[in-house]
Amino acid sequence: MPKKSDYILVTGGAGYIGAHMAGMLVDSGHKVVVFDNLSTGVKPWVPKGAAFVKGELLNNAHCHKVFRAYPVSAVIHFAGRIVVPESIAEPVLYYRNNVGGTLNLLAAMKEAGVRRFVFSSTAAVYAPADKGFLKETSETRPQSPYGASKFMVEKILADQAMAGHIEFMALRYFNVAGWDTRRAWPVKGRPVPTHLISNIMRVLHTGGELVVCGNDYNTPDGTGIRDFIHVLDLCRAHLLSLKAMDRGIKNHIFNLGNEHGFSVMDIVKSIQKVASRSVAYRIGPRRPGDVATIVASSARARKILGWKPRYDLKTILKSEWERKF
């Protein structure tokens, strides 16, 4: 792990996953500096005890300034755009932000002599698969500019590592959900995650109806099947990645998921049980870029990082229900 006198830089640390990560780092006794442009992040989410710098990864001066201001020894990189349909409609926006911003960050790291890098990647790098677990060795064929932009960054990191400039871990997330209910999240009227579970909870709390995007997939009930992971399990994998680098383990790609697939309708029914309420929904068209089934094999992370998820779907849903909008 980085020395206690050093800072861990968390880009996108005012966002949903980044704020949970920054909080876990602070709780673990680390110095943290959050770098965020607040385009989707929420400043009150930055945990007490973490430094905050408002800045743009697309601005070279901002990137270099944060490394000059703080003795950073590792970077955890969450900042980026993540909405698949938006990426299909605005591909240049995604390549500019996700790839261009990361290039600026890597250049600033190199100048500052910072080598350790943990990257927020995605299961969207994989080719569609109707059954079975996706492994890190499964075919990579992104179906959206979002997935392609993340895959490009993975290639850049591998090249930087080959050149001797960095050591990295790339963590391919599946569907992240849940909240740390021990913390206050002052977010009323502000951006919240856009994943399926939060969308259903929003319908229950504020009214309206859920749009189920497609019911004609090659799955048992026709709706897409996904693998869900609690945000705290995800954050713990980042800490374990930094610890693994201490042991000389580096330049790996890991899937992070629960190894259990649930369809959209499975999730709807499970939430109805947790909330003791009915979910209003209608069937809509498929979303561009969506695939039928995405379920992770996390065997590599279990073996090499010593990581395994602690929270099941019921716990994820309960934490989402207890968090009020």
Secondary structure by P-SEA (a helix, b strand, c coil): cccccbbbbbcccccaaaaaaaaaaaaabbbbbbbbcccccccccccccbbbbbcccccaaaaaaaaaaccccccccccccccaaaaaacaaaaaaaaaaaaaaaaaaaaaacccbbbbbccccccccccccccccccbbbbccaaaaaaaaaaaaaaaaaaaccccbbbbbccbbbbcccccccccccccccccaaaaaaaaaabbbbbbccccccccccccccbbbbbaaaaaaaaaaaaaaaaacccbbbbbbcccccccaaaaaaaaaaaacbbbbbbbbccccccccbbbbccccccccccccccccaaaaaaaaaaccc
